[in-house]
């Protein structure tokens, strides 16, 4: 029995998922709720904030979300990350109209 416990413990410790962080720019409601201190209301507030503001630029920006203060942010920092934001049509490079060729 003790042997099985040690094997299970080693698998848990060595599992890459044990060290995975949650990307607050792409996480689903369920993934956000898996974080310590984040329930349904805070998870929804995070999702609404990133929709309204185009995502988080830094982890520290999470304290701008209603209901999340410095204490919660400090507890979450080891478990969250901010990955690269997907480009949107408004992020597309604008062409310089002076260099465009005019059509005859």
N, C-alpha and C positions, 0 to 999 in steps of 0.2 A: 504493500500500500504506500509506504513511504517512497519507494522507488518511482511509482507512477506519479506521485505528487511532484517529485523533483523533475521528472521528464516533462510534465505539463508546465511546470514553472519555467524550465529552460526554453521550451517552445514559445511561451508567451514573451519572455524577455528577448529572444532572438528574432521574433517576428517583426518584419519591417512595418507592419501596420501599427505596432505599438509605438513607433516613433513618428508616425505620419502626422502632419499638421493639417488643419482645415483651412482651405483657402476661402477667406470671407467674401471674395468677389465672385466665386462660382458655387459655393456650397448651397445645397438644398436646405429646406426648412428642417428636415430630419437630421441632416448633418450638423447644422447649427445647434439644434436641440441636444445633440450628443455632447456638447461642450458643457463643462461644469459651470453652473450658474446661469445658463441660458435656457429659458423655457420657451413655450410657444409665442408669448407676446414679444419677448426680446428678439427671438429669431425673426419674427415677422417685421419688427422694427428695423432690423439689419437689412433685410431684403428690400424694404421700402426705401431706406436711405440710399442703398446702392443704385436702385432704379432711378431715384430722383437726382442723384449727384454723379451718375456715370461710374460708379465703383469707388473703391478705396484706393488711395495712392500709397498710404502707409498704414501699418497696424495701429499706430497711435490715433489715427483719425476715427477709430471705432468709438472713442469717448464722445464724439459728436452725436451719436445715436441716442435718442431719448431712452432713459432707463439704464444706460450703461455709464457708470462713473469710473473714476480712477482705480478704485479697489477691484472692480470687476475686470477692468482692462489688465491690471497687474497680474491677476490670477489667470487670465487667458493667454497672455503673451507667449508662453511656451507651447501652446497648443494651436496657435493660429498663424496664418501667413497671408501675404498679399501677392498673388501671382500676377502674371502679365495680363492686362486687360485686352479682350478681343477688340479689334478695330471695328468701328461702326462706319456707316456711310459718311457721317459728318467728319470723321477723322481722315478721310481720303485726302490725298495731296491735291491741292488746287493747282491748275495749270495757269501759267502766266499768259494772259491774253495777248500780250505784245509779241510773243514768240510764235503764236499759233498762225498757221498759214490760212489765208483767206481763200475760200472756194470761189472759183470763177463763175 
